[in-house]
């Protein structure tokens, strides 16, 4: 822990995307993108449903949940496929760019759909007028209502959609991004919570009170730039240790140096807050400072938590450092008071505190029937109760209970200003930071949007496809079959031991071996093979060989090693259940030894008639990993773990079977080839942990993967060290010996790690 309080409050990392390597589309400027047909269809249905809910004069509510669910599933599917393409044809930076394409489409599609509804209503009014119908007045009134509430309708529809996208990102895609987009600092989930991106009117009192603060000012001129400028000057003067950057950059540039496109006309709208948008060409970036970080501000002005660190600083760095640290905290406290004095001087303080009270009572107590701007002004003491009840200002007559409520709210605001001011000042600073941050997020996003075209016209799509400039974002089921080329594969070999003895005993008792093995072994295994994506290569009484294939354009399914490990564990559970029955029937027990290997290449096939025969070097290697030396069976027995690997001593290498340099113990165990473990680390985010078992330290790896039907499973790998086999004795391995990897099947170990990593 550093004695310099300000060291940990460095500027957040800049967001950058380099698109110089991306293919330019049919207009030679934008990047052409085609979204999933299923996603587009689901989104169209959802937008239509939400617009009907927002605009239907009869108060139609419907069941939006039925429309949200398909959209979220297709969005998740499309983004999952996109993220996994970092394994194949896209860089992380290209994925970071393309992930904005669905958002651009949504923002444009909602506006287009509402405009279409308005045009249809205008046509209806024209037709009724030509017919001389009295219903024209009703339709004209509806047109007037749509025009008045245009921005609010668009915002609420977009907000509902983005809230569901945010939820999908958090629940289904967050861990996937963390695993595969390691080079990107763009927090996409956080970005989706940006309300400014969704709103056309950044000075709407309702919008500001719901999400930030009512900054004040005229209807078309927010006070925020003035407020922000005063805060920047104060922070630059009082906290020179921190790099406080001006939000609005004074750029003296000509029109030819501005962004070429402003497709959604947003850069123009936020120019009032941020200044002109310089053309960043093919290096899109946005820089941040500490004043753009709500998280940093919350930590920086949490004086109680800062002072809690004093004992540790004193113990680590000494009393002098602790005194210096305390002085820095006092400086921050003084700075917060200066900020409060500034807001009082500029007559912002009471209005800002009243803004929070307005948010609390406007919907809950007044059912959004009053003008929130006027309500905020009244609570701040800036207007009389008469104006609040003036119908021309969006007011209405208030009941005695409502008047009493307003009186109590006024007292509460005055109490907060007098007695709990620090908490309110911290809250205001955080909201200033959020507004700054979201303005920058919005500028960054629209610079990205202005460099892409989301193509929906069939002719444009075909033209871009023929020119090989089209970036397609399909769902998994939309990938064409002719693109299903195998590129990698995993092989699992299970060595089944004891089947011959069991068969002989069953026949001796006039029992049917075929039905016994089908019921207790083959049938249960056949049921679970498809769940893990396995393919039968060879199944006989004493051996099972399965393959797990990875196809070129389905990287979202590249979990062949993890799924092979999962199937192997399930097979061992089936064996254990079958052995329970065998004990009751006084039959010999079955035993498995399983080996798993991965190949970076596609397998080759020969054909016996129409029957394919897989040819792969991984089969032979998996066969060796599944074996168990009779010599080691005499020396060892299974315990918590079931696998051991040894090298023959240098002078005994000629004793290895079939020229093998290693001797293995594998009794009801799963041995993972080292290359397969490397692949597993790419498939699953593995957490390394050291734990003691039977007085010995073991290195374990814990992760979670999904099977082919989407169910989640634990996986635990033990990293062992290859020992020495010399003179029929085991010599323990050194710490730097070659590693080997065992898939842990002990349920207690798996549960222990799961619980340990939760804490």
Order of alpha helices (4+ residues) and beta strands (2+ residues): beta-beta-alpha-alpha-alpha-alpha-alpha-alpha-alpha-alpha-alpha-beta-beta-alpha-alpha-beta-alpha-alpha-alpha-alpha-alpha-alpha-alpha-alpha-alpha-beta-alpha-beta-beta-alpha-alpha-alpha-beta-beta-alpha-beta-beta-beta-alpha-alpha-beta-beta-beta-alpha-beta-beta-beta-beta-beta-beta-alpha
